Amino acid sequence: MLIAGLTIVGIAFLFLFYYNGKTKKLYSLIQTQKKEVELQKEIIEIKNKDVMDSIHYAKYIQGSMLPSTKAMNNSFSESFVLYKPKDVVAGDFYWTETINNNPVLAVCDCTGHGVPGAMVSIVACNALNRAINEFKLSSPSLIFDKVNELMQETFSKSDYEVNDGMDGVLCVFDYENMKLHLAAANNPIWVVSPPSIKTELWQEPWQLSQITPDKQPIGKYKEEVSPFNLKTVSIEKGEMIYLFTDGYADQFGGPKGKKFKYKPFQELLISIAHLPLDEQKQVLDSTIESWRGGLDQVDDMLVIGIRV
């Protein structure tokens, strides 16, 4: 019994000695792996920071393309801009210039969003500048034709198949003759007119009319783009002109997680058209944020309102 007991104790001692050695090796391995994971995490964090720093700097570069508040106020005494990029940089952009003392405004939605969309927007903005300053074009339709040509030319230089471009609207405001000259690629323009009859007891509702766009984009696509049509409409003092991209109407939200859609968007604009411009912007912003709730923003949003 003594020999058996000593044998068991010896075996247990050897087992514990072996197990302790394995435990130490396992602990050492775990610590080594932990340090490697922490090192990899630190490397990833540094790389992510470098990427985000680059994207944030790109935001300033893209921001330099956009008209300043002062430039917008000089061209349009009563206006608002609701600009909500999905990411740090955006594919949506707006652009203003002056042709023959008439203010010009473009609202455009380039393919994609984020960094790819922002890169396309730089190409598009450069094409708009060239069409007016280099080629001396003044008709919105001819400007869009030239922009289409320049963007296709830019993307055709690549060895890759690049089918990118933009939808958008370009307007020339002829205040002297109270005319709006425009060209539109896929995106419409909405004009909300004040009531013609007002009394203390009854007020006619504001009316929304749509200027229909050409059903084609700008840029390099599989299908050939036809020349854009020039459209001219009369405008009246007090009317609201709304230019926008599709991000607002396409935002998911509400109790069923569905799109906001264009009809409610129209009804919202009709209901707020009489308000001061800064209040209109606040209502539009709060409405879409309330609709979105906890859902992600699905696209860039851009809405511009101008009172004639």
VENKAHU-V798708 format. One record per run of one state. SS is the DSSP state (2 for helix, 1 for strand, 0 for the rest). FROM is the first residue (numbers start at 1). TO is the last residue. If there is no record, write none. Layout:
BEGIN
ss->[SS,SS]
from->[FROM,FROM]
to->[TO,TO]
END
This chain:
BEGIN
ss->[0,2,0,2,0,1,0,1,0,1,0,2,0,2,0,1,0,1,0,1,0,1,0,1,0,1,0,1,0,1,0,1,0,1,0,1,0,1,0,2,0,2,0,1,0]
from->[1,2,66,69,76,79,85,92,100,102,111,114,135,140,157,165,175,179,186,189,194,198,199,203,204,207,212,214,215,218,220,231,235,240,245,252,254,258,260,262,273,277,293,301,308]
to->[1,65,68,75,78,84,91,99,101,110,113,134,139,156,164,174,178,185,188,193,197,198,202,203,206,211,213,214,217,219,230,234,239,244,251,253,257,259,261,272,276,292,300,307,308]
END
